[in-house]
Amino acid sequence: MIRSVASTVVDFLGALRAVHPAPAPAGGGLASGLNLRGRLPPLLPLLLTSLLAGCAASTIVIDGDYPSPLVGKLPLTVGVYYSDELRNFSYTEINDNTGDDEYIVQGGASQLELFNTLLPALFAKVVELPSPEAADAGVDAVFVPSIAEFQLGLPQKTKLKVYEIWMKYNMKLSNPNGEYIADWVMTAYGKAPQENLQTVDAGVQGAAVVAMRDLAASFTLGFKDVPEVNEWLKANNVALE
């Protein structure tokens, strides 16, 4: 994107040079190339600003509300580690015609808000960890969520009258010493109707919140049904209702 803008500016200045050639100063040198002092049209700064603004990507920051699930808590203390990739998660949608960045979806803060609501509803105690190694943290297990894939469907591209978001998560659960307990994949899908939303920002926001609420429901109801998790719970004498 920046290269495209720079090329446009260079081409424009080249055209000005052809129209307003400057006399070479005595002694030659670099100054003999292009001297536009006093020759720039008064609207040039506005033109350059418009070029830069026209190529800038729109940033959409996901901000949602996630109700706490009403489930019985497991009598366990779980540590959770949020990687930098999850904390700073963002997705860039590319313009199909120009190849420039079109939309940047930032969802890291919303992901943390989701899991910080979800996990305390499922476990007796949750401890946020600075690293996935937690041998001395006094936890029964360490949970590490991550986003493996993210897809965005925009009405102007899909020709459907909905905004869509699809995410694939990778969930990992390990012992405090790092030994494997479980590693499973979960998907989340959300959509928001185009006709009820006035902006792309609102449409993407709506679809993302629905997708993450979908994940919260699936995770809460299906956690104990993951085969490796089920075996681990039984080994820790956790009653399965």
N, C-alpha and C positions, 0 to 999 in steps of 0.2 A: 504494500500500500504506500509506504513512504517513498519507495523507489519510483512508483508511478507518479506521485505528486512532484517529486524532484524533476523527473523527465519532462513533465508538462511545463514547469517553471523554466527549465533550461530552454525548451523550444520557444517559449514566449519571449524570453530575453534575447534569444537568437534572432527572432523576427524584429524586435526593436533595434537590434544592432544593425540589421540590414537597412532599416528605414532611417535610422539616425546614426550613421557612422561617425565616430569621433576621430579627430586628427591625432596622429601619433605624436607624443611629446618628444622633445629633443632628447637624444640618447637612447630612445627605444625603451626596451624593458617590458616588464609585465603590464605596466600601466597603459601600454599601447593597444591592449586588447579591446576593452569596452569601457567607455567612460559615459555613464548615463546621468552624471550629476547635472541637475537642472533640466534633464530631458525626459524624466519619467512622467507618464501621464498621471494626473492626480488620483485616478481611480485604481491605479495598480495595486496599492495595499489592500483595497477592498476585494480586488480580483483574486489576489493570492490567498486572502482569508477565506474566500468562498471556495476556492479549490481545495484547501485543507479541510474545511468543514464538510464538504461534499463527500470526501473520502473517509471520514472518520466513522468507525464502527459504533453502533449503539450498544451501550452496556445495560444489561438487565440483571439486577440483583434480586435473587429469590428471597422472599420474606414471607414465611407462612406460620400458621398457628396449628399446633399438633396436640390434640387432646390426649391426656394420659389414659392408656388402656385400662379397663376395669377387669383385672385378672388376679388370681391368687399368686402371691409372691413365692418364689422358690427360696428356701432357707440357705442361701449361698451369698458369699461376698465375691463379686466379680470386678476385676480390674479392666478398664477399657483404655485402649491406646488409639489415639487419632493421629495418623501420619500427616506430614506436611501436605501430601498430595490431596488428602481429604479436606484438611483445613482450608486449603487454598484452591479447592476444585473450581475449574471454569471450563466452559465449552465454547468453542468459536465456530459460528456458522459462516460459511464462505458464500459469497455472491457467485452464483453459477455463471453469470455473464462476464464479470470483470476479474474474478479470482481474488478480489479484495475481501478483507474481513467485513462481514455485514452485521452480525450480532455477537456479542460476547455475554454468555450467561454465567454469572458467578453464583455458585451455590454452596460454597464451603461452610459458611456460617449457618445456613439453614440445615445442612446435614448434621452438624454438631447439635443444633437445637433439637432435631428429630430424635437422635440417639440419646441425648441427655433427658428427654422426656420418656422415651420408650424403655430404656434399661432399668431405671429406678422403679418402674411399675412391675417389672418382671422378677427382679432380684431383691433380696432383703437389704443389701448394701452394694453400692457401686462406687469404685474409686478410680478417678482418672489418673493415668500413669504417664510419666514423661518418656517412657520407652517400653517396648514390648517385653523386656526382661523384668520379671517381678518376683524373683526368688525370695526377697525380703520384704515384700509389700503386704504380707498377711492376707492374701486373696486366695480363693479356691481355684480360680481360673482367670485367664486373660482373653479378652474378646477384642478382635481387631477387624473392623469393617473397612471396606474399600469399594470404590466404584470402578468396575471393569470396563463398562461401555455406557455411552450416553448418546441418544438419538433425539433429534428435534424435528418435528413435522410442522411446517408452516403452510397455511392455506394457499398462499400464492405459489407454492411449489408443488404441493400434493394435489391441488385442485379440489380438496375437500374443505368443507365449511367448519373445520375444527382445528384447534392447535393441539398437537400431540407431543408427549414426552415419554420415552421408554428408557429405562435404566437397568443395567445388570450389575448386581452387587456380588462381591466375594466376601463371605463371612468366615472368619477363622477363630477357632477356640483352642487354647492350649493350656497345659499345666503351667504353674508359676515358673518352673524351671525350663520352659520352652518346649516340652514334649507335646506332640500332636494329640489333640482330642477329636476335633472335627474341622472340616473344610468344605463348605457348601456354597452353592450359587442360588441367588434369589433375584427375581425380576420384578419390576414395578412399572405400571403403566398408568398414565393419566391423560385426560383430554378435556378441553374446554371449548364450548361452541363459539364460533366466530361472531355470530350475529348478536350475542349478548355482551360483547366486549369491544371497546372502542379503539384499543391500541394493541400493538404487538406485545408490548411490555405486559399489559394486563392478561393477554391470552396465554403467554408463556408462564406467567406467574400462576394463573389458575390451573394449568395443566401440570405444572411441577408440584404444586401442593397436593393435588389429587393423587399423583404418582407416589409421593412420599407417605401419604396417609394409607395408600394401598400397601406399601411395604410394611408399615407399622402393624397393620392388621395381620398380614401374612406371617410376619416374624413372630408376633405374639402368640398366634394360634398354632404355628407350626414348629416352634423351637424344640419342644419336647419330642416331636415326631421325627426329627433328623436321626437316623439310625445310630450314628456314633454318639450323638448327644444323649440319646435315650440310654445307651449302655453306660455312659459316664455317670448319669444321674443315678442309675441303679447301683453302680459301684460305690457311690457316695451315700447310699441309703436314703435317697430323696424319694418321697412318696409321689407316685404318678397317678393323678386323678383321672 
